[in-house]
């Protein structure tokens, strides 16, 4: 299965114009090729003019392949999720520990205050 995509004649013309005139704005390319500015914009977002082969094909859009997703993106996403979850658990544990510590420090003073009363 080939990962190459055959571009339309207009898409090829857009990429050739951008390659030949890198300083041109999208509107200039659109007028030269005879298409809309949005078509030029979407074509240039998907493909780089230097990536076009001589037969008018490109190696595919910038969408990652399924294999790349399974081998790279999914494990990184899972690792980030676990990292976020562990940070949340750690912060909750710290909050509970601080609360219990302050309560344990304050408890004897409350007991003493209840037994002997407070001197106001």
Secondary structure, DSSP 8 states (H G I E B T S, - for coil): ----EE--HHHHHHHHHHHH-TT--HHHHHHHHTS-HHHHHHHHHH--GGG--TTSEES--SS--HHHIIIIIHHHHHHHHHHHHHHHHHHHHHHHHHHHHHHHHHHHHHHHHHHH----
